[in-house]
Every structure is written in C-alpha cells, then in structure tokens.
Amino acid sequence: MAGSAASLAAMSHAEAQSISETQSTVADAGAARPLQLTVNGVSRELEVDPRQSLLDVLRETLDLTGTKKGCNQGACGACTILVNGRRIVSCLTLASMHDGAEIETIEGLEKNGELHPLQQAFVEHEGLQCGFCTPGQIMSGLGCIAEGHAGSPEEIRFWMSGNICRCGAYPGIVAAVADAAGRS
C-alpha cells in the first residue's frame, strides 16, 4: 500500500493528466453514435453504442428477432444476414462498421404476402424441423446462390457448411437451395 502511495506521489502532473484523459476516453467509448442503415428497404437513422454487434442492433433496437442469436461466436450461422448483398454472421461485426449499408434479414424476404422462392422451397423440401436455424440457413442460401455456389449438392453443402442445423435437416436444406437456384 505504501509503495502505491509513493508511486502516485511521484507521478508527474503530465502523467496524471494522461491517465485522466485515458479514463475519460474509456468512459466515452460507450457513448451513442449516429448510424444510418437501410434495413429491408427501409432507411433507419439510429443512435447506437459503438460496441454493439449488428445482431444486437437488429434484435434489440429494431425488434427484428428473425435473425437468431445462437452461439454468439460466429460458429453456428444462425445470425446470417446479407449486408450489401454479401452474407455475414452478424454476431461478429459491429453495427458501427456498417454505416450506410443495406441490410437484408429474413423479415424482408416475403413480398405482398408471398414467400420468397427460397422460403417456399424450404417448405416444399422440408428444409426445417425446429426452425431455429432456418432464418440463417435461408439467408446463407440466398448468398450461396448469388455467389454462384449452388451448381451441385456437393457445392451447396460445402458453401453452406458454416450453418449448423442441430436437427439434421441438411438433405432438405440442400434440396431447397438447389431448387431455388434452378428457379433463378
């Protein structure tokens, strides 16, 4: 204890000021920052904590709960969405990194009461059981098709391998992606 007090007493004014500024910067790290996103075609102006993941902004701020929080470590794919047309796992990216981005989630696929062709294919091919992974599977499937990786069941399995289905509905998922790719 006496050593700590002696160290603090010996600290220069400049060192003390530097520590104070660092503490202030750390305290400001969580201050809300403006963020503009277009989510499912709707422009949104938000104030977000720069430490918030895109997944948490979607679920907690925008109440778009179709995107699931599975592992929160990027390993299961349940949180897959499209950002500027590319699939990403939203749990591993900060929302603040995507200012001005176009985001598409499972909620944005249905149009005028009609399921998206890939959603319909999931129903027809029984590409789901419990449904927890289904939004991420569908969004990843859309990315897979758009990227040109849906030429064969083997290719689909390879490019969809980042999306885990604990129920084991993989045959239906692969068939649904192949079917929807054939309709495109």
Residue, then its C-alpha position, 0 to 999 in steps of 0.5 A: m500500500a505504501g509503495s502505491a502511495a509513493s508511486l502516485a506521489a511521484m507521478s508527474h502532473a503530465e502523467a496524471q493528466s494522461i491517465s485522466e484523459t485515458q479514463s475519460t476516453v474509456a468512459d466515452a467509448g460507450a457513448a451513442r453514435p449516429l448510424q444510418l442503415t437501410v434495413n429491408g428497404v427501409s432507411r433507419e437513422l439510429e443512435v447506437d453504442p459503438r460496441q454493439s454487434l449488428l445482431d444486437v442492433l437488429r434484435e434489440t433496437l429494431d425488434l427484428t428477432g428473425t435473425k437468431k442469436g445462437c452461439n454468439q461466436g460466429a460458429c453456428g450461422a444462425c445470425t446470417i444476414l446479407v449486408n450489401g448483398r454479401r452474407i455475414v454472421s452478424c454476431l461478429t461485426l459491429a453495427s458501427m462498421h456498417d454505416g450506410a449499408e443495406i441490410e437484408t434479414i429474413e423479415g424482408l424476404e416475403k413480398n405482398g404476402e408471398l414467400h420468397p422462392l427460397q422460403q417456399a422451397f424450404v417448405e416444399h423440401e422440408g428444409l426445417q424441423c425446429g426452425f431455429c436455424t432456418p432464418g440463417q440457413i435461408m439467408s446463407g442460401l440466398g448468398c450461396i446462390a448469388e455467389g454462384h455456389a449452388g451448381s451441385p449438392e456437393e457445392i451447396r453443402f460445402w458453401m453452406s457448411g458454416n450453418i449448423c442445423r442441430c436437427g439434421a435437416y441438411p438433405g432438405i436444406v440442400a434440396a431447397v437451395a438447389d431448387a431455388a437456384g434452378r428457379s433463378 
